[in-house]
Amino acid sequence: MTFKTPRKLTLKDVAENLNVSTATISNAFNRPDQLSASLRDKILSECESMGYFGPNAAARSLRTGRTGIVGIVLSDRLSYSVSDPVANQFIKGMADVLDAHEYNMLLLSSNPLEQDAQHRMQASMVDGFIVYGHKPQQCHNAPWLMPNKHVITVDGFIDGCTSVNIGNYHGAKTVATHALLHKPDKIAILGLSLLNTDRVCRMQSDELLDEAASISVQRLHGYFDALSEKGYGVSPDNIWNVPTNSHKQGYQAAREALMTIDRPQLLLCMSDRIAIAAVQAALKMGLRVPEDLQVVGFDGIPEGANLHPSITTIHQQSEEKGRIAAELFLGLREAKDVVLETELTIRESCPLVVQTTLG
């Protein structure tokens, strides 16, 4: 004996059974504002009892040329990105806007190991991309670099695409200028993704990534100019490259810097995560913060305010970046580049005045 698979109900079948037009059924699922609440509730209830759960999304996509999905391209692996507090705030900002407009997100990684065929398939599923932290050295022939997709880039630049960035150079210069009020004898910089390597290491100037493509290099130039204006200089062997914004690698870089013979009195850290790790490394080594060592960060994440000593930092508007990127993608604001301002937040790790105690 053979069994026939029941035929799937179509929009026309349901409309005939309920004695209404196909447009009424479609509106009940897709445009509820076109029907009275009582009529919509009645139609949805009867559809559910019949086993019909709405027009086919794939077929609707073929008709309209839109999927209602935006691909969110993250510069690092997904497991890392969703745990990074700055990326997390950015994603929340986007979600607030996209949810309000019934748009969905598809999280993608730009990691080179996850490209090619998989990315080509994913590109067919989305209406365009919001690319966060674009790293040119990782991406070759990626679908978000092709001219046929709508693309917004955040914390980076792609030719021909509208971008959302913050004042990285100005923020770095501002926090460094503040830190130099303490007149440290020696300074070290704990940079973030300055070099195209996965190693924690000291910087080689000829390996530095392209300034236009790297927000970290923009921050580095902000530090350099603040130092130069105050008569300071930092040699490459006092600049550490931290490949990822992780506590483990930040801690390693801080320990290496603080174990040098001529120990620094100031650490300029390119993220709050690195700054938090640096403070913890210093305390573990018996140093006092800020009496023996001042530390500044960048980002303004909540953890930096909750630590003791709390982190002096540059606050950036991470959630606002996400909201603006989503609004640009949906066409809710004029398509032009946006640069958000940053704000210096002075806390315990580098206060205006260091109180010393006699011992």
JORA-V631068 format. One record per residue. N is the residue number from 1. RES is the residue in three letters. PHI is phi in degrees with one decimal (* if undefined). Layout:
{{N | RES | PHI} {N | RES | PHI}}
//
This chain:
{{1 | MET | *} {2 | THR | -113.2} {3 | PHE | -116.2} {4 | LYS | -94.1} {5 | THR | -72.5} {6 | PRO | -56.9} {7 | ARG | -69.7} {8 | LYS | -72.2} {9 | LEU | -64.3} {10 | THR | -104.6} {11 | LEU | -58.0} {12 | LYS | -65.8} {13 | ASP | -57.9} {14 | VAL | -65.6} {15 | ALA | -60.7} {16 | GLU | -66.6} {17 | ASN | -64.1} {18 | LEU | -94.2} {19 | ASN | 58.6} {20 | VAL | -133.0} {21 | SER | -80.0} {22 | THR | -63.5} {23 | ALA | -63.9} {24 | THR | -66.1} {25 | ILE | -63.4} {26 | SER | -60.6} {27 | ASN | -63.4} {28 | ALA | -60.2} {29 | PHE | -91.0} {30 | ASN | -110.5} {31 | ARG | -138.4} {32 | PRO | -62.0} {33 | ASP | -68.7} {34 | GLN | -84.5} {35 | LEU | -124.8} {36 | SER | -69.5} {37 | ALA | -60.8} {38 | SER | -67.3} {39 | LEU | -66.6} {40 | ARG | -63.1} {41 | ASP | -62.3} {42 | LYS | -64.4} {43 | ILE | -64.6} {44 | LEU | -63.2} {45 | SER | -65.3} {46 | GLU | -69.0} {47 | CYS | -62.5} {48 | GLU | -63.5} {49 | SER | -66.3} {50 | MET | -85.2} {51 | GLY | 85.7} {52 | TYR | -110.4} {53 | PHE | -119.5} {54 | GLY | 114.5} {55 | PRO | -59.2} {56 | ASN | -65.2} {57 | ALA | -65.3} {58 | ALA | -65.8} {59 | ALA | -66.1} {60 | ARG | -61.6} {61 | SER | -63.8} {62 | LEU | -65.4} {63 | ARG | -72.2} {64 | THR | -93.6} {65 | GLY | 77.0} {66 | ARG | -128.4} {67 | THR | -105.7} {68 | GLY | 74.9} {69 | ILE | -129.6} {70 | VAL | -113.6} {71 | GLY | -83.0} {72 | ILE | -99.8} {73 | VAL | -92.5} {74 | LEU | -101.9} {75 | SER | -73.6} {76 | ASP | -124.6} {77 | ARG | -59.1} {78 | LEU | -61.0} {79 | SER | -60.8} {80 | TYR | -75.3} {81 | SER | -63.5} {82 | VAL | -74.2} {83 | SER | -97.7} {84 | ASP | -75.5} {85 | PRO | -63.1} {86 | VAL | -70.3} {87 | ALA | -61.8} {88 | ASN | -63.2} {89 | GLN | -65.7} {90 | PHE | -61.3} {91 | ILE | -62.9} {92 | LYS | -61.9} {93 | GLY | -59.4} {94 | MET | -63.1} {95 | ALA | -60.8} {96 | ASP | -57.9} {97 | VAL | -77.1} {98 | LEU | -64.5} {99 | ASP | -59.7} {100 | ALA | -64.6} {101 | HIS | -112.5} {102 | GLU | 54.1} {103 | TYR | -109.9} {104 | ASN | -109.2} {105 | MET | -110.3} {106 | LEU | -119.3} {107 | LEU | -77.6} {108 | LEU | -127.5} {109 | SER | -105.1} {110 | SER | -90.5} {111 | ASN | -55.6} {112 | PRO | -60.6} {113 | LEU | -75.0} {114 | GLU | -115.1} {115 | GLN | -102.0} {116 | ASP | 60.2} {117 | ALA | -59.0} {118 | GLN | -62.8} {119 | HIS | -68.8} {120 | ARG | -63.6} {121 | MET | -65.7} {122 | GLN | -65.4} {123 | ALA | -60.6} {124 | SER | -74.0} {125 | MET | -94.7} {126 | VAL | -123.7} {127 | ASP | -85.5} {128 | GLY | 166.0} {129 | PHE | -135.1} {130 | ILE | -112.6} {131 | VAL | -102.9} {132 | TYR | -106.0} {133 | GLY | 69.1} {134 | HIS | -57.2} {135 | LYS | -117.2} {136 | PRO | -56.5} {137 | GLN | -67.7} {138 | GLN | -93.6} {139 | CYS | -113.2} {140 | HIS | -135.3} {141 | ASN | 59.5} {142 | ALA | -69.7} {143 | PRO | -61.8} {144 | TRP | -77.0} {145 | LEU | -96.6} {146 | MET | -84.6} {147 | PRO | -75.8} {148 | ASN | -94.4} {149 | LYS | -122.3} {150 | HIS | -75.2} {151 | VAL | -133.9} {152 | ILE | -116.7} {153 | THR | -113.1} {154 | VAL | -128.6} {155 | ASP | 54.6} {156 | GLY | 168.2} {157 | PHE | -138.6} {158 | ILE | -131.7} {159 | ASP | -52.5} {160 | GLY | 83.2} {161 | CYS | -111.0} {162 | THR | -68.7} {163 | SER | -125.4} {164 | VAL | -125.4} {165 | ASN | -136.5} {166 | ILE | -115.8} {167 | GLY | -78.7} {168 | ASN | -62.7} {169 | TYR | -62.0} {170 | HIS | -63.2} {171 | GLY | -62.0} {172 | ALA | -64.7} {173 | LYS | -64.3} {174 | THR | -63.9} {175 | VAL | -71.0} {176 | ALA | -67.8} {177 | THR | -60.2} {178 | HIS | -62.5} {179 | ALA | -63.4} {180 | LEU | -73.2} {181 | LEU | -61.0} {182 | HIS | -84.0} {183 | LYS | 50.9} {184 | PRO | -69.0} {185 | ASP | -77.5} {186 | LYS | -137.1} {187 | ILE | -130.1} {188 | ALA | -126.5} {189 | ILE | -114.5} {190 | LEU | -105.4} {191 | GLY | -83.8} {192 | LEU | -124.5} {193 | SER | 52.5} {194 | LEU | -78.2} {195 | LEU | -119.3} {196 | ASN | -85.1} {197 | THR | -152.0} {198 | ASP | -99.2} {199 | ARG | -102.6} {200 | VAL | -76.1} {201 | CYS | -158.5} {202 | ARG | -77.3} {203 | MET | -80.6} {204 | GLN | -113.9} {205 | SER | -59.3} {206 | ASP | -77.4} {207 | GLU | -98.3} {208 | LEU | -60.1} {209 | LEU | -69.0} {210 | ASP | -62.6} {211 | GLU | -60.7} {212 | ALA | -65.2} {213 | ALA | -100.3} {214 | SER | -128.1} {215 | ILE | -67.3} {216 | SER | -66.9} {217 | VAL | -68.9} {218 | GLN | -62.5} {219 | ARG | -64.8} {220 | LEU | -60.5} {221 | HIS | -66.3} {222 | GLY | -63.1} {223 | TYR | -60.4} {224 | PHE | -57.3} {225 | ASP | -69.4} {226 | ALA | -63.8} {227 | LEU | -64.1} {228 | SER | -62.2} {229 | GLU | -65.5} {230 | LYS | -101.1} {231 | GLY | 81.4} {232 | TYR | -104.2} {233 | GLY | -145.2} {234 | VAL | -129.6} {235 | SER | -80.7} {236 | PRO | -55.2} {237 | ASP | -75.9} {238 | ASN | -110.0} {239 | ILE | -121.5} {240 | TRP | -103.4} {241 | ASN | -94.4} {242 | VAL | -108.1} {243 | PRO | -61.1} {244 | THR | -128.5} {245 | ASN | -80.4} {246 | SER | -122.7} {247 | HIS | -62.2} {248 | LYS | -59.5} {249 | GLN | -73.8} {250 | GLY | -64.2} {251 | TYR | -62.6} {252 | GLN | -60.5} {253 | ALA | -63.2} {254 | ALA | -64.3} {255 | ARG | -61.8} {256 | GLU | -62.7} {257 | ALA | -65.6} {258 | LEU | -80.1} {259 | MET | -96.7} {260 | THR | -68.8} {261 | ILE | -59.3} {262 | ASP | -98.2} {263 | ARG | -61.2} {264 | PRO | -71.3} {265 | GLN | -101.5} {266 | LEU | -141.7} {267 | LEU | -115.4} {268 | LEU | -93.4} {269 | CYS | -107.3} {270 | MET | -83.0} {271 | SER | -154.2} {272 | ASP | -67.8} {273 | ARG | -60.4} {274 | ILE | -66.6} {275 | ALA | -63.3} {276 | ILE | -61.0} {277 | ALA | -62.3} {278 | ALA | -65.4} {279 | VAL | -62.0} {280 | GLN | -66.5} {281 | ALA | -64.6} {282 | ALA | -63.9} {283 | LEU | -63.3} {284 | LYS | -62.9} {285 | MET | -86.5} {286 | GLY | 86.8} {287 | LEU | -87.8} {288 | ARG | -97.9} {289 | VAL | -118.6} {290 | PRO | -102.4} {291 | GLU | -61.7} {292 | ASP | -94.1} {293 | LEU | -149.1} {294 | GLN | -100.3} {295 | VAL | -133.9} {296 | VAL | -126.3} {297 | GLY | -120.6} {298 | PHE | -158.8} {299 | ASP | 139.9} {300 | GLY | 80.1} {301 | ILE | -76.6} {302 | PRO | -56.7} {303 | GLU | -60.0} {304 | GLY | -67.2} {305 | ALA | -80.8} {306 | ASN | -86.8} {307 | LEU | -71.8} {308 | HIS | -126.4} {309 | PRO | -72.1} {310 | SER | -71.1} {311 | ILE | -94.6} {312 | THR | -71.8} {313 | THR | -155.0} {314 | ILE | -104.4} {315 | HIS | -86.7} {316 | GLN | -112.7} {317 | GLN | -89.6} {318 | SER | -66.2} {319 | GLU | -64.9} {320 | GLU | -63.2} {321 | LYS | -56.8} {322 | GLY | -63.9} {323 | ARG | -62.4} {324 | ILE | -65.3} {325 | ALA | -59.8} {326 | ALA | -66.1} {327 | GLU | -63.9} {328 | LEU | -63.3} {329 | PHE | -62.4} {330 | LEU | -82.7} {331 | GLY | 75.9} {332 | LEU | -87.4} {333 | ARG | -143.9} {334 | GLU | -59.1} {335 | ALA | -79.1} {336 | LYS | -142.3} {337 | ASP | -60.8} {338 | VAL | -123.0} {339 | VAL | -123.8} {340 | LEU | -88.1} {341 | GLU | -77.1} {342 | THR | -114.5} {343 | GLU | -140.1} {344 | LEU | -74.5} {345 | THR | -117.8} {346 | ILE | -93.5} {347 | ARG | -133.3} {348 | GLU | -72.2} {349 | SER | -70.0} {350 | CYS | -157.5} {351 | PRO | -77.2} {352 | LEU | -65.8} {353 | VAL | -134.1} {354 | VAL | -92.5} {355 | GLN | -85.0} {356 | THR | -99.9} {357 | THR | -121.8} {358 | LEU | -82.6} {359 | GLY | -126.6}}
//
